């Protein structure tokens, strides 16, 4: 765990010879339950004692974006997923991979593709990919073969 910063009384009263170090409380609450992606990021940052500026450089995002992720205000876009997965060392997004829809979603996250970008790979539209990912309907056999070739399940 990161040690708390200290406050020196000597700096507060420059004419005094009294020096007393008082630890400041840690204002960064450690997430007890990993309820969203931001909790995963914050836990990794705190466990590794990384500065926010270091995480910003690794993930190539700005301070406001990281803060919004860590507090659960925003969710990352698909284009951020590969860097997040590399930073964490694991995939924090729950996926089931027993269905074609689950495999499509897993592939998209690992490669940072939006539904629209994946749809262009298989010559369809975003709403169709959404239907496949939620297992509401399967594509035709020819499209299944094309998808499996793209995602590596041939």
MOSULMO-V51961 format. One record per run of one state. SS is the DSSP state (h for helix, s for strand, l for the rest). FROM is the first residue (numbers start at 1). LEN is the number of residues. If there is no record, write none. Layout:
{{SS/FROM/LEN} {SS/FROM/LEN}}
//
This chain:
{{l/1/5} {s/6/3} {h/9/4} {l/13/8} {s/21/3} {l/24/13} {h/37/11} {l/48/4} {h/52/8} {l/60/3} {h/63/8} {l/71/7} {h/78/11} {l/89/11} {h/100/12} {l/112/3} {h/115/7} {l/122/4} {h/126/8} {l/134/7} {h/141/11} {l/152/3}}
//
